[in-house]
Amino acid sequence: MSAPPPSDLSTSVIVHDVHPGHRADYERWMERATQAHQRFPGYVATDILMPAGAGLRYVVILRFCSSASASEWLLSPLRRALLEEARPWLLGRDRFRVHDDAEFWFAPSQNGPAPARWKQWLLSTSAVFPLTASVPPLVKMPGQSFAPGIPPAAEMFASAAIISALMVYWIMPRLTRAASAWLAR
């Protein structure tokens, strides 16, 4: 089966706050849960954001080929049984949201409307602009020194990969959290 077009993907964001004395238990459990959802119909990919330092929050990002497939997994008896095993280690209830496109960066923490598109654009542009101005020259310098014949397309690919990783894993989560009050107005 080939991967679905990006516009058809559904992203599920699951948040668990874990008791500090049970992080190792939770992480062993997460390995089993990950193996289970990888075998579920419509599964595409998983990213797990581990807590930083003494933090308690784990964020699991699941991608499925459709919101129907994501919902089927999230509401499945298998997932419910797995959650029952982890319940003693969780500090709160299981929380999740299903998003049909990249708006998951801007999803409100409570049930409410997504921010205005112009605010999403402005926030994204404020993050992308400094990266597009600084990353390509930083990629090009070592590329010219260590691999003088490297094709420009390879440099562009490396720049795009670095910018995307910074946006998804570091900048946008922090920027949307910092701008959450403005986004909600």
Disulfide bonds with the S-S distance in Angstrom:
none
